[in-house]
Amino acid sequence: MTSKLRFLPTALLMTSAGLTLACGDSRTFGSPPVADASAGAGGQGGSIGPGGGQSDGSGGSLAESGSDADRQTSLSELVFEEQFTPAPDAVEDSAVGQCGNPGRLAANFDAWTANVRINTDSRPGGCQQSFAIKDPAHALASATLKITFEPDGDPAQCGQPGDHVVPITATGAEWSAYYTIDTDDRSGGCTETFALAGVNDVVLDVDFEPDPDAADAGATQCGNPGVHTVSAGNPVTIRIDTDGLPGGCLERFRLRSGAADGG
């Protein structure tokens, strides 16, 4: 047997690492080649991005579209809430009253609240207003919405003036401190300034219009009428000066997606 082996041109030796050619070839068999981690299908480079997001090989992250979808889902859960009620001493002695459509009003994201009608006059009392935002997904965790209520004439017409920060909570159960609109024939009226900060993709629309039977088309009672967009760095001010003239002012609100410049 030993003499026969001398005539073999090569001898095969088995090793634990694989099959090696005894003739000096050091190639190892038995394990598949390791692919380059940066090579994708069709030769495109693919990689795992920061946070586990996989690159699509063209420089973009496959996680980006998912993040946008998650953001929209979180925003869709927002609810804007308003409490609009007659003050305890208010006299509502007609069908229309001073505070039209009173109660607790709410609207989902991208929807309008129902109109309230502000028609305060020389009758006792006025209308109280406060707000809340329900944010179960914490989409507005860094945002602040502030309403500044101020007189520009007789201060007795504008109860509880100053800055009123709207609470943004998971349940919507916390309300801003109310203020009282009690304008009448005394000089001046009350202004409401809405200011938003800390968010660049959500805006607040304020629709403030004279009602159809308002005297002078509401020019003297409903200052700065129209649909206005409140965004970060872009506050909006409206002026309420309802009195003994016919008609009043309609007001409603909407939270929606939009750019910080009000777009």
Long-range contacts (C-beta under 8 A, 24 or more apart in sequence): 71-139, 71-201, 72-257, 73-137, 74-137, 74-138, 74-139, 75-109, 75-137, 75-139, 75-201, 75-202, 75-257, 76-108, 76-109, 76-110, 77-109, 77-134, 77-135, 77-136, 77-137, 77-139, 78-108, 78-109, 78-133, 78-134, 78-135, 78-139, 78-140, 78-202, 78-255, 79-106, 79-107, 79-108, 79-109, 79-133, 79-134, 79-172, 80-106, 80-107, 80-109, 80-113, 80-131, 80-133, 80-204, 80-253, 80-254, 80-255, 81-105, 81-106, 81-131, 81-132, 81-133, 81-134, 81-172, 81-175, 82-106, 82-113, 82-116, 82-129, 82-130, 82-131, 82-253, 83-128, 83-129, 83-130, 83-131, 83-132, 83-175, 83-178, 84-116, 84-127, 84-128, 84-129, 85-127, 85-128, 86-125, 86-126, 86-127, 86-128, 87-125, 87-126, 87-127, 87-128, 87-159, 87-180, 87-182, 88-125, 89-124, 89-125, 90-123, 90-124, 90-125, 90-126, 90-127, 91-123, 91-124, 91-125, 93-123, 96-248, 98-123, 98-125, 98-126, 98-127, 99-126, 99-127, 100-248, 102-127, 106-134, 107-253, 107-254, 107-255, 109-255, 109-256, 110-254, 110-255, 110-256, 110-257, 111-254, 112-205, 112-207, 112-252, 112-253, 112-254, 113-252, 113-253, 113-254, 114-252, 115-207, 115-250, 115-251, 115-252, 116-250, 116-251, 116-252, 117-211, 117-248, 117-249, 117-250, 118-181, 118-240, 118-242, 118-248, 118-249, 118-250, 118-251, 119-211, 119-242, 119-247, 119-248, 119-249, 120-181, 120-182, 120-183, 120-184, 120-240, 120-242, 120-243, 120-248, 121-183, 121-184, 121-185, 121-242, 121-243, 121-244, 122-184, 122-185, 122-243, 122-244, 125-182, 126-157, 126-159, 126-180, 126-181, 126-182, 126-183, 127-180, 127-181, 127-182, 128-178, 128-179, 128-180, 128-181, 129-178, 129-179, 129-181, 130-164, 130-175, 130-176, 130-177, 130-178, 130-179, 131-164, 131-166, 131-175, 131-176, 132-166, 132-167, 132-169, 132-172, 132-173, 132-174, 132-175, 132-176, 133-166, 133-167, 133-168, 133-169, 133-172, 133-255, 134-169, 134-170, 134-171, 134-172, 135-168, 135-169, 135-170, 135-172, 136-170, 136-171, 138-170, 139-202, 140-168, 140-198, 140-199, 140-202, 141-168, 142-198, 142-199, 143-168, 143-196, 143-197, 143-198, 143-199, 143-202, 144-168, 144-196, 144-197, 144-198, 145-194, 145-195, 145-196, 145-204, 146-194, 146-195, 146-196, 146-197, 147-176, 147-179, 147-192, 147-193, 147-194, 147-195, 148-191, 148-192, 148-193, 148-195, 149-179, 149-190, 149-191, 149-192, 150-190, 150-191, 150-193, 151-188, 151-189, 151-190, 151-191, 152-188, 152-189, 152-190, 152-191, 152-239, 153-186, 153-187, 153-188, 153-189, 154-186, 154-187, 154-188, 156-182, 156-186, 157-181, 157-182, 157-183, 157-184, 157-186, 157-188, 157-189, 157-190, 158-182, 158-183, 158-189, 158-190, 161-190, 181-240, 183-240, 183-241, 183-242, 183-243, 184-242, 184-243, 184-244, 185-243, 185-244, 188-241, 189-223, 189-239, 189-240, 189-241, 189-242, 190-239, 190-240, 190-241, 191-223, 191-237, 191-238, 191-239, 191-240, 192-237, 192-238, 192-239, 192-240, 193-235, 193-236, 193-237, 194-230, 194-235, 194-236, 194-237, 195-230, 195-235, 196-230, 196-231, 196-232, 196-234, 196-235, 197-232, 197-233, 198-232, 199-232, 199-260, 200-232, 200-259, 200-260, 201-257, 201-258, 201-259, 201-260, 202-255, 202-256, 202-257, 202-258, 203-229, 203-230, 203-231, 203-255, 203-256, 203-257, 203-258, 203-259, 203-262, 204-229, 204-230, 204-231, 204-253, 204-254, 204-255, 205-229, 205-230, 205-253, 205-254, 205-255, 205-256, 206-230, 206-236, 206-238, 206-251, 206-252, 206-253, 207-250, 207-251, 207-252, 207-253, 207-254, 208-238, 208-249, 208-250, 208-251, 209-249, 209-250, 209-251, 210-247, 210-248, 210-249, 210-250, 211-247, 211-248, 211-249, 211-250, 212-247, 213-246, 213-247, 214-245, 214-246, 214-247, 214-248, 214-249, 215-245, 215-246, 215-247, 216-245, 218-247, 218-249, 220-245, 221-245, 221-247, 221-248, 221-249, 222-248, 222-249, 225-249, 229-258, 229-262, 230-262, 231-258, 231-259, 231-260, 231-261, 231-262, 232-260, 233-260, 233-261, 234-260, 234-261, 234-262
